[in-house]
Amino acid sequence: MNAVQLAFFRQRLLNERAELEAHLNEVKTAIASHERDSDEADQASFEEELRLSLRQADRESRLINNIDAALQRIENGEYGFCEETGEPIGLPRLLFRPTAKLCIEAKERQERKEHHFRKARGE
């Protein structure tokens, strides 16, 4: 991957990270500013929305960690290479998922293995 491509992915990851942080801050602000409602239906509605927001925030926090790891791989010169095979991941896959650590073949093997284990456990 050339320097221009690396710069593109670095900026894309930084932009996505900033958007996620902004959304997480909005969720924190909404939680902090909520006053307990005396109407049970309104309170139940808020609690359901809160539960969904917290699940989304948890996913976004994990994604921020993945973005940080991808940015570190850019700094280390490891970005764009499969952690399993060492082969290039490929630009189409990185454009779709800029945090990808595995090439498509390695990811498919991982998913087949996970599916096999779930099936063996009866899930």
C-alpha positions in Angstrom: 0.0 0.0 0.0 1.4 3.4 -0.9 1.6 6.5 1.2 -1.4 8.1 -0.3 -3.6 5.1 0.4 -2.3 4.9 3.9 -3.1 8.5 4.5 -6.6 8.0 3.1 -7.3 5.1 5.5 -5.7 6.9 8.4 -8.0 9.9 7.8 -11.0 7.7 7.3 -10.4 5.9 10.6 -9.8 9.2 12.4 -13.1 10.6 11.0 -15.0 7.5 12.0 -13.5 7.6 15.5 -14.5 11.3 15.9 -18.1 10.5 14.8 -18.3 7.6 17.3 -16.9 9.7 20.1 -19.4 12.5 19.4 -22.2 10.0 19.5 -21.0 8.4 22.8 -20.8 11.9 24.3 -24.4 12.6 23.2 -25.5 9.4 24.9 -23.7 10.3 28.1 -25.2 13.8 28.0 -28.7 12.4 27.5 -28.3 10.0 30.4 -26.9 12.7 32.7 -29.6 15.2 31.9 -32.5 12.8 32.2 -34.8 13.6 35.1 -36.8 10.8 36.6 -40.3 10.9 35.1 -43.3 10.4 37.4 -45.3 8.8 34.6 -44.5 5.1 34.7 -45.1 4.7 30.9 -42.7 7.6 30.1 -40.1 6.2 32.5 -40.4 2.7 31.0 -40.0 4.1 27.5 -36.9 6.1 28.6 -35.4 3.0 30.2 -36.0 0.9 27.0 -34.4 3.7 24.9 -31.5 3.8 27.4 -31.0 0.1 27.3 -30.8 0.2 23.5 -28.5 3.2 23.6 -26.2 1.5 26.1 -26.0 -1.6 23.8 -25.1 0.7 20.9 -22.6 2.6 23.0 -20.9 -0.7 24.0 -20.6 -1.7 20.3 -19.3 1.8 19.4 -16.7 1.6 22.3 -15.4 -1.7 20.9 -15.3 -0.2 17.4 -13.2 2.7 18.8 -10.8 0.1 20.2 -10.6 -1.6 16.8 -10.0 1.8 15.1 -7.2 2.5 17.5 -5.7 -0.9 16.8 -5.9 -0.2 13.0 -4.3 3.3 13.5 -1.5 1.6 15.4 -1.0 -0.9 12.6 -0.7 2.0 10.2 2.0 3.5 12.4 3.8 0.1 12.6 3.6 -0.5 8.9 1.4 -3.5 9.4 -1.9 -2.1 8.1 -3.4 -3.8 5.1 -1.8 -7.2 5.8 -3.6 -10.3 7.1 -2.6 -11.1 10.6 -2.9 -14.8 9.8 -1.3 -15.2 6.4 0.7 -12.0 6.0 -0.8 -11.5 2.6 -2.4 -8.2 1.6 -6.0 -7.8 2.7 -7.0 -6.0 -0.4 -8.4 -2.5 -1.0 -12.0 -3.5 -1.6 -12.2 -5.3 1.8 -10.4 -2.4 3.5 -12.8 0.1 1.9 -15.7 -1.9 3.2 -14.2 -2.6 6.7 -11.2 -0.3 7.3 -10.5 -2.1 10.6 -10.1 -5.5 9.0 -7.2 -7.6 10.3 -7.8 -10.7 8.2 -8.0 -11.2 4.4 -11.3 -12.5 3.2 -10.1 -16.1 3.0 -8.8 -16.1 6.6 -12.0 -14.4 7.8 -14.1 -17.0 6.0 -12.1 -19.8 7.7 -12.5 -18.1 11.0 -16.3 -17.9 10.5 -16.6 -21.5 9.4 -14.6 -22.6 12.5 -16.8 -20.5 14.8 -20.0 -21.9 13.1 -18.6 -25.4 13.5 -18.0 -24.8 17.3 -21.4 -23.3 17.8 -23.0 -26.2 16.0 -21.0 -28.7 18.1 -22.2 -27.0 21.3 -25.8 -27.1 20.1 -26.3 -23.3 19.8 
